[in-house]
Amino acid sequence: MLNPTAAYVAPTTAELDRMHELYRHLHTHPELSMQEHRTADFIAAELDALGAENFRCGGTGVVGLLRNGEGPVVAFRADTDALPIAEDTGLEYASSATGTLEDGTNVPVMHGCGHDTHVTALLTAARVLARSADAWSGTIVLLFQPGEETAAGARAMVDDGLWDRAPRPEVVLGQHVMPLQAGTINISTGTAMAMADSLRVVVRGRQSHGSQPQDSIDPIVLASHMVTRLQTIVSRELAPTSPAVLTVGTFHAGLKENIIPDRAEFTINVRSLTEDVRAHVLSAIERIVNAEAAASGAPAPVIEKLYDFPANVNDPASTARVISALRGALGEDNVNDAPPLMGSEDFGHLGSAIGVPTVYWMFGGFDLAQGKPPVNHSPYFGPIPEPTLSTAVAAAVASVLAWVGSDR
């Protein structure tokens, strides 16, 4: 069991001060997925200052290595990308950054999901571990992964030879801030987060003047029927004990109020916990979309896969080991067994690509006594209080030491 009062577990005052500087800098300077160039430069400079080997991987990803003699290899991942959100926190260090989406649209950018917190915690944990060489032996692989929000980053790093260029770990660890009580951790055994699939549907009709609907095949009416009917997949085709979520997140059609357009477009996001449910939902989407088009006499629609996230599964034996370490560092009552979330992550790909176990948990980001916290992906997400940052650092250090610590 780890000793939570040991010098190598808790950051020093100077490290805490630097931790806050890191967080504020990262929060002020967010970058969109797979465009994290300045963020990567900043992380690499911090690793250089620690004397840690590092290299770029997957475009804007950074891999750091802390080597300390013979021993196990353990990897810890922090995601680095931000979101196209206009920040409305009122913080003095709020983001005013902008970025460009793939379609050329200029958008505001914000760390509205706490990835700045994740990077801050891992850099600070690296600093604690680097000056505590007498407390552990082995190799720690620090993974600063881009593009989590688009499911591109983990695959990009693996495809760029991540596990040929870095030592292969025994386990890959990771964590995420959530609107839970600061100082607490929720962790699942087995399935931790859902698979996700995102699709674009292009509905094709026939254009006409708004006063002559008889000459049209109205793609707006047709697509609206599709959207409504798609909601019956979860409510009427799946058993209540088989969780799934189907969301239509965007809908675009037309340019003028008196023209029936020739096409409409919408996007779908699906979350599921098992392959059987996933397959059923995706098949039902195709069936419904094509059947509605046929019923309207419209051309066959186009269904395009945008991206997908793998299931995030916590290896039971490794999870038990992490839970023991977390409870030793943070207290028995602050680490909670939790059911799986319907949210998704590409984190699992980092381990599944080489057949090693992964463990992923959620840490609390807010003082619930202050009222209802903002949810992730919100323009109000922040500020992150001191207990949250310290908890994330302690969790990172404790979980890593569960594999490489001298008292393991």
Solvent accessible surface area in square Angstrom, and as a share of the most:
residue,aa,sasa,rsa
1,M,167,0.74
2,L,13,0.06
3,N,78,0.40
4,P,64,0.40
5,T,114,0.66
6,A,20,0.15
7,A,77,0.60
8,Y,42,0.16
9,V,4,0.02
10,A,47,0.37
11,P,22,0.14
12,T,61,0.36
13,T,103,0.60
14,A,74,0.57
15,E,13,0.06
16,L,48,0.24
17,D,81,0.42
18,R,72,0.26
19,M,1,0.00
20,H,60,0.27
21,E,94,0.42
22,L,1,0.00
23,Y,6,0.02
24,R,108,0.39
25,H,69,0.31
26,L,4,0.02
27,H,2,0.01
28,T,41,0.24
29,H,78,0.35
30,P,2,0.02
31,E,15,0.07
32,L,10,0.05
33,S,19,0.12
34,M,65,0.29
35,Q,66,0.29
36,E,0,0.00
37,H,115,0.51
38,R,143,0.52
39,T,6,0.04
40,A,2,0.01
41,D,78,0.40
42,F,38,0.16
43,I,1,0.00
44,A,10,0.08
45,A,58,0.45
46,E,14,0.06
47,L,0,0.00
48,D,93,0.48
49,A,80,0.62
50,L,35,0.18
51,G,69,0.66
52,A,6,0.05
53,E,88,0.39
54,N,42,0.22
55,F,45,0.19
56,R,100,0.37
57,C,1,0.00
58,G,6,0.06
59,G,61,0.59
60,T,6,0.04
61,G,0,0.00
62,V,1,0.00
63,V,0,0.00
64,G,0,0.00
65,L,7,0.03
66,L,12,0.06
67,R,133,0.49
68,N,35,0.18
69,G,63,0.60
70,E,160,0.72
71,G,40,0.39
72,P,22,0.14
73,V,27,0.16
74,V,0,0.00
75,A,0,0.00
76,F,2,0.01
77,R,2,0.01
78,A,2,0.02
79,D,0,0.00
80,T,3,0.02
81,D,1,0.01
82,A,3,0.02
83,L,15,0.07
84,P,64,0.41
85,I,30,0.15
86,A,61,0.47
87,E,31,0.14
88,D,87,0.45
89,T,33,0.19
90,G,77,0.74
91,L,32,0.16
92,E,153,0.68
93,Y,28,0.11
94,A,33,0.26
95,S,14,0.09
96,S,106,0.69
97,A,23,0.18
98,T,88,0.51
99,G,14,0.13
100,T,63,0.37
101,L,63,0.31
102,E,187,0.84
103,D,115,0.60
104,G,52,0.50
105,T,63,0.37
106,N,99,0.51
107,V,18,0.10
108,P,57,0.36
109,V,3,0.02
110,M,0,0.00
111,H,5,0.02
112,G,0,0.00
113,C,11,0.07
114,G,1,0.01
115,H,2,0.01
116,D,2,0.01
117,T,0,0.00
118,H,3,0.01
119,V,2,0.01
120,T,0,0.00
121,A,0,0.00
122,L,3,0.01
123,L,2,0.01
124,T,1,0.01
125,A,2,0.01
126,A,0,0.00
127,R,53,0.19
128,V,0,0.00
129,L,3,0.01
130,A,37,0.29
131,R,95,0.35
132,S,4,0.03
133,A,52,0.40
134,D,135,0.70
135,A,5,0.04
136,W,11,0.04
137,S,38,0.25
138,G,0,0.00
139,T,13,0.07
140,I,0,0.00
141,V,0,0.00
142,L,1,0.01
143,L,0,0.00
144,F,0,0.00
145,Q,0,0.00
146,P,0,0.00
147,G,0,0.00
148,E,9,0.04
149,E,30,0.14
150,T,55,0.32
151,A,4,0.03
152,A,39,0.30
153,G,0,0.00
154,A,0,0.00
155,R,82,0.30
156,A,27,0.21
157,M,0,0.00
158,V,33,0.19
159,D,119,0.62
160,D,63,0.33
161,G,18,0.17
162,L,0,0.00
163,W,14,0.05
164,D,122,0.63
165,R,110,0.40
166,A,5,0.04
167,P,35,0.22
168,R,138,0.50
169,P,6,0.03
170,E,88,0.40
171,V,0,0.00
172,V,0,0.00
173,L,0,0.00
174,G,0,0.00
175,Q,5,0.02
176,H,12,0.05
177,V,0,0.00
178,M,46,0.20
179,P,35,0.22
180,L,48,0.24
181,Q,64,0.29
182,A,13,0.10
183,G,20,0.19
184,T,24,0.14
185,I,0,0.00
186,N,39,0.20
187,I,4,0.02
188,S,9,0.06
189,T,82,0.47
190,G,18,0.18
191,T,46,0.26
192,A,7,0.05
193,M,12,0.05
194,A,0,0.00
195,M,12,0.05
196,A,1,0.01
197,D,3,0.02
198,S,8,0.05
199,L,17,0.08
200,R,69,0.25
201,V,0,0.00
202,V,16,0.09
203,V,1,0.00
204,R,101,0.37
205,G,15,0.14
206,R,126,0.46
207,Q,102,0.45
208,S,14,0.09
209,H,94,0.42
210,G,33,0.31
211,S,82,0.53
212,Q,83,0.37
213,P,78,0.49
214,Q,136,0.61
215,D,72,0.37
216,S,17,0.11
217,I,26,0.13
218,D,39,0.20
219,P,0,0.00
220,I,67,0.34
221,V,81,0.46
222,L,4,0.02
223,A,0,0.00
224,S,50,0.32
225,H,104,0.46
226,M,0,0.00
227,V,33,0.19
228,T,95,0.55
229,R,121,0.44
230,L,0,0.00
231,Q,80,0.36
232,T,45,0.26
233,I,0,0.00
234,V,49,0.28
235,S,62,0.40
236,R,191,0.70
237,E,57,0.26
238,L,24,0.12
239,A,55,0.43
240,P,141,0.89
241,T,124,0.72
242,S,34,0.22
243,P,64,0.40
244,A,12,0.09
245,V,62,0.36
246,L,14,0.07
247,T,64,0.37
248,V,34,0.20
249,G,59,0.57
250,T,57,0.33
251,F,78,0.32
252,H,115,0.51
253,A,38,0.30
254,G,36,0.35
255,L,188,0.94
256,K,108,0.46
257,E,154,0.69
258,N,57,0.29
259,I,69,0.35
260,I,21,0.11
261,P,13,0.08
262,D,67,0.35
263,R,117,0.43
264,A,1,0.01
265,E,43,0.19
266,F,0,0.00
267,T,27,0.16
268,I,3,0.01
269,N,33,0.17
270,V,0,0.00
271,R,57,0.21
272,S,0,0.00
273,L,33,0.16
274,T,70,0.41
275,E,109,0.49
276,D,121,0.63
277,V,16,0.09
278,R,58,0.21
279,A,59,0.46
280,H,76,0.34
281,V,0,0.00
282,L,44,0.22
283,S,70,0.45
284,A,1,0.01
285,I,1,0.01
286,E,97,0.43
287,R,121,0.44
288,I,5,0.03
289,V,0,0.00
290,N,58,0.30
291,A,57,0.44
292,E,32,0.14
293,A,2,0.02
294,A,75,0.58
295,A,87,0.67
296,S,52,0.34
297,G,54,0.52
298,A,14,0.11
299,P,60,0.38
300,A,64,0.50
301,P,15,0.09
302,V,69,0.40
303,I,57,0.29
304,E,76,0.34
305,K,119,0.50
306,L,59,0.30
307,Y,80,0.31
308,D,25,0.13
309,F,17,0.07
310,P,31,0.20
311,A,32,0.25
312,N,0,0.00
313,V,76,0.44
314,N,0,0.00
315,D,43,0.23
316,P,79,0.50
317,A,79,0.61
318,S,10,0.06
319,T,0,0.00
320,A,62,0.48
321,R,100,0.37
322,V,0,0.00
323,I,20,0.10
324,S,53,0.34
325,A,7,0.06
326,L,0,0.00
327,R,61,0.22
328,G,12,0.11
329,A,13,0.10
330,L,33,0.16
331,G,30,0.29
332,E,115,0.52
333,D,130,0.67
334,N,54,0.27
335,V,3,0.02
336,N,58,0.30
337,D,108,0.56
338,A,24,0.19
339,P,102,0.64
340,P,53,0.34
341,L,63,0.31
342,M,53,0.24
343,G,30,0.28
344,S,16,0.10
345,E,1,0.01
346,D,1,0.00
347,F,0,0.00
348,G,6,0.06
349,H,36,0.16
350,L,0,0.00
351,G,0,0.00
352,S,78,0.50
353,A,43,0.34
354,I,33,0.17
355,G,68,0.65
356,V,31,0.18
357,P,45,0.28
358,T,9,0.05
359,V,0,0.00
360,Y,2,0.01
361,W,1,0.00
362,M,13,0.06
363,F,0,0.00
364,G,0,0.00
365,G,0,0.00
366,F,18,0.07
367,D,58,0.30
368,L,79,0.39
369,A,91,0.71
370,Q,150,0.67
371,G,40,0.38
372,K,191,0.81
373,P,25,0.16
374,P,34,0.21
375,V,87,0.50
376,N,29,0.15
377,H,93,0.41
378,S,11,0.07
379,P,43,0.27
380,Y,118,0.45
381,F,3,0.01
382,G,12,0.11
383,P,68,0.43
384,I,12,0.06
385,P,42,0.26
386,E,68,0.31
387,P,68,0.42
388,T,0,0.00
389,L,1,0.00
390,S,31,0.20
391,T,9,0.05
392,A,0,0.00
393,V,0,0.00
394,A,14,0.11
395,A,0,0.00
396,A,0,0.00
397,V,0,0.00
398,A,0,0.00
399,S,0,0.00
400,V,3,0.01
401,L,1,0.00
402,A,15,0.12
403,W,8,0.03
404,V,0,0.00
405,G,1,0.01
406,S,81,0.52
407,D,73,0.38
408,R,137,0.50
